[in-house]
Amino acid sequence: MIEYLWKAAFVFYYQTLKQAEALVSKRLQLILKGKSSSVAPGMRRSGTLPKLTPQEPKPLDPCARYLLNNAKYLKYDDYLKAGFPIATGVIEGACLSPPD
């Protein structure tokens, strides 16, 4: 999911890593709070800014679509409250899991 966020951030801040990082961080925090469904529409609205060419907002749709299509699985707030590790894949999740 985070790779989608990075691609979306570079639509707006392709020259400045700090600003892109801030945008990813802000949206990621919302997603971790269980608000992935509210992040997606904001991305799509941002893609309609007049300063963007028709091609520039293309990465926004896959990101928004991913967030909306997987919203029922992106309940990170519930997972964190339950003490589950949050990771991008099996290996990362295994590394974060406490030993038995």
C-alpha positions as CSV (number, residue, x, y, z in Angstrom):
1,M,0.0,0.0,0.0
2,I,2.8,2.4,0.8
3,E,4.2,2.2,-2.7
4,Y,0.9,3.6,-4.0
5,L,1.1,6.4,-1.5
6,W,4.6,7.3,-2.7
7,K,3.6,7.3,-6.3
8,A,0.6,9.5,-5.5
9,A,2.8,11.9,-3.5
10,F,5.3,12.3,-6.3
11,V,2.4,13.6,-8.5
12,F,2.5,16.7,-6.5
13,Y,6.1,16.8,-5.1
14,Y,8.3,15.1,-7.7
15,Q,11.2,17.5,-7.1
16,T,11.1,17.7,-3.3
17,L,11.5,14.5,-1.3
18,K,10.7,16.3,2.1
19,Q,7.3,17.4,0.9
20,A,6.5,14.0,-0.6
21,E,7.6,12.4,2.6
22,A,5.3,14.7,4.6
23,L,2.3,13.9,2.4
24,V,2.9,10.1,2.6
25,S,3.4,10.4,6.4
26,K,0.1,12.4,6.8
27,R,-1.9,10.0,4.7
28,L,-0.3,6.9,6.2
29,Q,-1.2,8.2,9.7
30,L,-4.8,8.5,8.6
31,I,-4.8,5.0,7.2
32,L,-3.3,3.7,10.4
33,K,-6.2,5.3,12.3
34,G,-8.6,3.4,10.2
35,K,-9.6,6.2,7.8
36,S,-8.4,4.7,4.5
37,S,-11.9,5.3,2.9
38,S,-11.6,9.0,3.6
39,V,-8.0,9.3,2.1
40,A,-9.1,7.9,-1.3
41,P,-11.6,10.6,-2.2
42,G,-9.2,13.3,-1.2
43,M,-6.6,11.9,-3.5
44,R,-9.0,11.9,-6.4
45,R,-10.1,15.5,-5.7
46,S,-6.5,16.6,-5.6
47,G,-6.0,15.1,-9.0
48,T,-8.4,17.6,-10.5
49,L,-6.2,20.6,-9.7
50,P,-5.9,22.8,-12.7
51,K,-2.1,23.0,-12.5
52,L,-1.8,19.3,-13.3
53,T,-1.5,17.9,-16.9
54,P,-3.9,15.2,-17.9
55,Q,-1.2,12.6,-17.4
56,E,0.2,13.7,-14.0
57,P,-2.7,12.5,-11.8
58,K,-2.7,8.9,-13.3
59,P,-1.0,7.4,-10.1
60,L,-3.8,8.7,-7.9
61,D,-6.5,6.4,-9.2
62,P,-4.7,3.1,-8.5
63,C,-3.9,4.3,-5.0
64,A,-7.5,5.5,-4.3
65,R,-8.9,2.3,-5.9
66,Y,-6.6,0.1,-3.7
67,L,-7.7,1.9,-0.5
68,L,-11.4,1.7,-1.4
69,N,-11.3,-1.9,-2.6
70,N,-9.3,-3.1,0.4
71,A,-10.9,-0.9,3.1
72,K,-12.4,-3.9,4.9
73,Y,-8.9,-5.2,5.4
74,L,-7.2,-1.9,6.2
75,K,-8.5,-1.7,9.8
76,Y,-5.0,-1.0,11.1
77,D,-6.4,0.8,14.1
78,D,-8.2,-2.3,15.2
79,Y,-5.1,-4.5,14.5
80,L,-2.8,-2.2,16.4
81,K,-5.2,-2.1,19.4
82,A,-5.2,-5.9,19.4
83,G,-1.4,-5.9,19.4
84,F,-0.9,-7.3,15.9
85,P,2.2,-6.3,14.0
86,I,1.6,-4.2,10.9
87,A,3.9,-5.0,8.0
88,T,4.0,-4.9,4.2
89,G,4.4,-8.7,3.8
90,V,4.9,-12.0,5.4
91,I,8.7,-11.6,6.0
92,E,8.3,-8.2,7.6
93,G,5.4,-9.4,9.7
94,A,7.4,-12.4,10.9
95,C,10.3,-10.2,11.8
96,L,8.0,-8.0,13.9
97,S,6.3,-10.8,15.7
98,P,7.5,-11.6,19.2
99,P,9.0,-15.0,19.7
100,D,6.9,-17.7,21.4
